[in-house]
């Protein structure tokens, strides 16, 4: 089954809706973004979520110490490093969290992150650069799915970038990711989810997983790594 992460959440009703629809993970953005929430707000939203759903704090170029402080306050069970080589390395974040004596979170890291082999999941997302400013994700632009499908994945791929109800089936069939990550494509405005589109997205994922074309890719997911904190 293709897992679904709903990211850029700012409202309690959207968190509840994502969980109710069967989200694997919910993401709170703690870095520069129109969907940014404060650490205190992320803590309140994460507290609404039961242990069966992964709570994710999303960062870009923040230092490892800042990430540790946010993890400690929010109690999230996963960290997403969206900036790749522009941000802290996976080993540095792991070491800082361990030194702080915190429970080890799952780490989702962008495909060009330093120390990527130490990440639990690999994020494939689009970026947009304009006048020196780089937008790490949330662009609404799609990746070249055929190129991603040709890469070695080992059952760890989280596929993002403009995935919505209209194209989720194609993305799943071409890439066969462990999970898809949705944000702007299921919104009314930044940080405000469109519950009809969100519901339609989950229905599309279920339909794609049930289709015959999906069966051939199931073997690729045998031996998936245990998802830390996902139960």
C-alpha positions as CSV (number, residue, x, y, z in Angstrom):
1,X,0.0,0.0,0.0
2,X,1.3,3.5,-0.9
3,X,1.6,5.6,2.2
4,X,0.6,9.2,2.3
5,X,2.2,12.2,4.1
6,X,0.2,15.4,4.4
7,X,2.5,18.3,4.8
8,X,2.2,22.1,5.6
9,X,-0.5,21.6,8.2
10,X,-1.5,24.7,10.2
11,X,-5.0,24.0,11.4
12,X,-6.3,21.4,13.9
13,X,-9.2,20.5,11.6
14,X,-6.9,19.7,8.8
15,X,-4.7,17.6,11.0
16,X,-7.8,15.7,12.2
17,X,-9.0,15.2,8.6
18,X,-5.6,13.9,7.4
19,X,-5.5,11.4,10.3
20,X,-9.1,10.4,9.8
21,X,-8.4,9.7,6.1
22,X,-5.5,7.4,7.0
23,X,-2.4,9.5,6.7
24,X,0.9,7.7,7.4
25,X,2.5,11.0,8.4
26,X,1.6,14.7,9.0
27,X,4.1,17.4,8.5
28,X,4.6,20.8,10.3
29,X,6.9,23.3,8.6
30,X,9.3,25.0,11.0
31,X,11.3,26.9,8.4
32,X,10.8,29.9,6.2
33,X,7.6,29.2,4.2
34,X,4.0,30.6,3.8
35,X,3.0,27.4,5.7
36,X,5.4,28.0,8.6
37,X,4.1,27.4,12.1
38,X,5.7,28.3,15.4
39,X,7.3,25.6,17.5
40,X,4.5,26.0,20.1
41,X,1.8,25.6,17.4
42,X,3.5,22.5,16.0
43,X,3.6,21.1,19.5
44,X,-0.2,21.7,19.9
45,X,-0.9,20.1,16.5
46,X,1.3,17.1,17.1
47,X,-0.4,16.5,20.4
48,X,-3.6,15.8,18.6
49,X,-2.1,12.8,16.8
50,X,-2.0,9.3,18.1
51,X,1.0,7.0,18.0
52,X,-0.2,5.3,14.8
53,X,0.6,8.4,12.7
54,X,4.1,9.8,12.3
55,X,4.5,13.5,13.3
56,X,7.1,15.3,11.2
57,X,8.9,18.6,11.8
58,X,10.2,20.0,8.5
59,X,13.4,22.0,8.2
60,X,15.7,23.4,5.5
61,X,18.9,25.3,6.4
62,X,18.5,25.4,10.2
63,X,21.4,24.2,12.3
64,X,21.4,20.9,14.1
65,X,21.1,22.6,17.5
66,X,17.9,24.5,16.4
67,X,16.4,21.3,15.1
68,X,17.1,19.5,18.4
69,X,15.5,22.3,20.4
70,X,12.4,22.1,18.2
71,X,12.2,18.3,18.4
72,X,12.4,18.5,22.2
73,X,9.6,21.1,22.5
74,X,7.2,19.6,19.9
75,X,7.7,15.9,20.7
76,X,7.6,15.0,17.0
77,X,8.7,11.5,16.0
78,X,10.3,12.4,12.7
79,X,12.5,15.1,11.2
80,X,12.5,16.1,7.5
81,X,15.6,17.7,6.1
82,X,14.4,19.3,2.9
83,X,17.4,21.4,1.9
84,X,19.7,18.5,1.2
85,X,23.3,19.7,0.7
86,X,22.2,23.2,1.6
87,X,21.3,22.1,5.1
88,X,22.9,20.1,8.0
89,X,24.0,16.6,7.3
90,X,22.0,13.6,8.4
91,X,24.8,12.3,10.7
92,X,25.1,15.8,12.4
93,X,21.4,15.9,13.2
94,X,21.5,12.3,14.5
95,X,24.5,13.0,16.7
96,X,22.9,16.2,18.1
97,X,19.7,14.5,18.9
98,X,21.5,11.6,20.6
99,X,23.7,14.0,22.6
100,X,20.6,15.7,23.9
101,X,19.2,12.4,25.2
102,X,16.1,12.6,23.0
103,X,14.3,9.5,21.5
104,X,15.7,8.9,18.1
105,X,13.3,10.2,15.4
106,X,12.9,8.9,11.9
107,X,14.9,11.0,9.5
108,X,13.5,11.9,6.0
109,X,16.3,13.5,4.0
110,X,16.3,15.1,0.5
111,X,18.1,13.1,-2.2
112,X,21.3,15.3,-2.1
113,X,21.7,15.4,1.6
114,X,25.1,14.7,3.1
115,X,25.2,11.3,4.8
116,X,22.1,10.2,3.0
117,X,22.8,6.5,3.7
118,X,22.0,7.3,7.4
119,X,18.5,8.5,6.6
120,X,15.5,6.3,7.0
121,X,13.7,7.7,4.0
122,X,14.8,9.6,0.8
123,X,12.8,12.6,-0.2
124,X,12.4,13.4,-3.9
125,X,10.9,16.9,-4.3
126,X,11.1,19.9,-6.6
127,X,12.9,23.1,-5.9
128,X,12.6,26.6,-7.3
129,X,15.3,29.3,-7.3
130,X,14.6,32.9,-7.9
131,X,17.0,35.8,-7.4
132,X,19.2,33.8,-5.0
133,X,16.3,32.5,-3.0
134,X,15.7,28.7,-3.1
135,X,12.3,27.3,-2.3
136,X,12.8,23.8,-1.0
137,X,9.6,22.0,-1.7
138,X,6.0,23.3,-1.8
139,X,6.5,24.5,-5.3
140,X,3.5,22.6,-6.8
141,X,5.8,21.5,-9.7
142,X,6.1,17.9,-10.6
143,X,9.4,15.9,-11.0
144,X,10.4,13.8,-13.9
145,X,8.9,10.6,-12.6
146,X,10.5,8.4,-15.2
147,X,13.9,9.6,-14.0
148,X,13.1,8.9,-10.4
149,X,11.7,5.4,-11.3
150,X,15.1,4.5,-12.9
151,X,17.0,5.2,-9.7
152,X,17.8,2.6,-7.0
153,X,15.2,3.0,-4.2
154,X,15.4,0.2,-1.7
155,X,11.9,0.9,-0.6
156,X,12.7,4.2,1.0
157,X,11.4,6.8,-1.4
158,X,9.0,9.6,-0.4
159,X,7.8,11.2,-3.6
160,X,6.7,14.8,-3.5
161,X,6.2,17.7,-6.0
162,X,2.8,18.6,-7.3
163,X,1.1,15.4,-6.5
164,X,-2.7,15.7,-6.3
165,X,-5.9,13.8,-7.0
166,X,-5.5,14.2,-10.8
167,X,-2.0,12.7,-11.1
168,X,-1.4,10.6,-8.0
169,X,-2.3,7.4,-9.9
170,X,0.3,8.1,-12.6
171,X,2.9,9.0,-10.0
172,X,2.3,5.8,-8.1
173,X,2.3,3.5,-11.2
174,X,5.5,5.0,-12.6
175,X,7.6,5.4,-9.5
176,X,6.1,2.8,-7.0
177,X,7.3,4.9,-4.0
178,X,7.0,3.9,-0.4
179,X,5.0,7.1,0.2
180,X,3.7,10.2,-1.5
181,X,4.0,13.6,0.1
182,X,1.2,16.2,-0.7
183,X,0.9,19.8,0.2
184,X,0.0,22.6,-2.2
185,X,-2.0,20.4,-4.5
186,X,-4.6,19.8,-1.8
187,X,-5.0,23.4,-0.5
188,X,-7.4,26.3,-0.8
189,X,-4.5,28.6,0.2
190,X,-1.1,28.1,1.8
191,X,-1.7,26.1,5.0
192,X,-5.4,25.7,4.5
193,X,-6.3,22.3,3.2
194,X,-9.2,21.6,0.8
195,X,-10.9,18.7,2.5
196,X,-12.7,17.6,-0.7
197,X,-9.4,17.4,-2.6
198,X,-7.7,15.7,0.3
199,X,-10.4,13.1,0.4
200,X,-10.2,12.6,-3.4
201,X,-6.4,12.2,-3.1
202,X,-6.8,9.3,-0.6
203,X,-9.4,7.7,-2.8
204,X,-7.1,7.9,-5.8
205,X,-4.3,6.3,-3.9
206,X,-6.5,3.4,-2.8
207,X,-7.7,2.9,-6.4
208,X,-4.1,3.0,-7.7
209,X,-3.0,0.4,-5.2
210,X,-5.8,-1.9,-6.1
211,X,-5.2,-1.7,-9.9
212,X,-3.5,-4.6,-11.6
213,X,-0.7,-2.4,-12.8
214,X,0.4,-2.0,-9.2
215,X,0.8,-5.7,-8.5
216,X,4.0,-5.9,-10.5
217,X,5.7,-3.4,-8.3
218,X,4.8,-5.0,-5.0
219,X,7.9,-7.1,-5.0
220,X,10.0,-4.0,-4.8
221,X,8.6,-3.2,-1.4
222,X,9.3,-6.5,0.2
223,X,11.9,-6.0,2.8
224,X,11.1,-2.4,3.4
225,X,12.9,-1.0,6.4
226,X,11.0,-0.7,9.7
227,X,9.7,2.8,10.0
228,X,11.0,4.2,13.3
229,X,8.1,5.6,15.4
230,X,5.5,4.6,12.8
231,X,3.6,2.3,15.2
